[in-house]
Amino acid sequence: MKKITILGSSGSIGAQVLDVVSKTKGYVSVEGLAVGANIELLKSQIKKFKPKAVSVSSSSAAQNLKKWSKTNNIKIAVYSGQEGLEKLAIMPSVDMVFASIVGSAGLQSIVTAIKEKKDVAIANKESLVMAGKYIMDLAVSNGVSVLPIDSEHSAVFQCCNGEKKSQIKKILLTASGGPFYRYDKDFSKITVKQALDHPTWEMGKKITIDSATLMNKGLEAIEASVLFDIPIEKVEIVIHPQSIVHSMVEYIDGSVIAQLSSHDMRLPIQYALTYPERLPSSIKPLNLFEIGKLEFYKPDFNKFPCLAIAYYSARRGGATPAVMSAADEVAVAAFLNKKIKFTDIAKIVEKTVKSHKISKNISLDTFFEADLWARRYAQKLIKKGDIK
Ligand code: MG
């Protein structure tokens, strides 16, 4: 039985991980669960999955939970704050930590888990973009696996099974293209409402806007480059509106291996949980006759400058991807608040990235500092209206 901890069990990924756990009965046991403030949901998860320990953001919520567990005769350790996350990440009985907490708290707990020799499944692409090489190097030196949860990266991971990395020619990362890949009107007039209307996926607001600017694919290209230790030039983005081929790997002999399935996040989650095994799943079987055709297009880097910025940031290296990701978060929030135009998102990110001074000595703090610097810088640009 695989024993896991889920950091961020109240979010959409966390809920789907727990769904997979219940459907693969007896295969996985949940040792630890951490949520932010959703105590009621956590209580029902405790009843159903019987973890040994839980963690919540505030100490007052932890007190409330302790009382509740006593009244209900449930033996459980209750922690809180960053310390609580760290405690859950290093529980001796745990084999794998599912990391789906965004931001620096998430990154810190990933690092702690790896140092304690736990495998990690990373659902938070920002931490891989922010400090991907650092995380991967740490994983190698501790002999642990980093398992991808993003559907594209799970696909690449599956296409690389049993193959030699040195024989990969390129990774073909597919993208649905978002709502505007065929849009031929003025991009600067795109409204928040238009941008939030994604044709294929239902997601959070930040990632929906990132899908509209294609920054999401830029982040994923960097993620692929670090996860599979492949130069960014060997990661090619392919627009594939049907979202059936989740990504492909081309080898030096000309073979291209693809992973196809209906789109359901529970499949990459289950694969990370059961790897290297495969178990039956409840996802909708792929019906190729119903789908009929699969299309592939080249993305236009001029129309979607965020792609060019992502490739530039990856090549520049150091903490530049961290700066890009943080500036994007600030710019997307400003767009959602109607403070800037759709086309300003890329301009703000580019300006922030190009103003960042690269540092030679990289430690974990470098990424946190770069992140903070980028947020402040991008805020200032927006406040001053300094967007060319
Ligand atoms: Mg994805």
Boltz pocket constraint, residues with backbone or C-beta under 6 A from the ligand:
constraints:
  - pocket:
      binder: B
      contacts: [[A, 150], [A, 151], [A, 152], [A, 220]]
      max_distance: 6.0
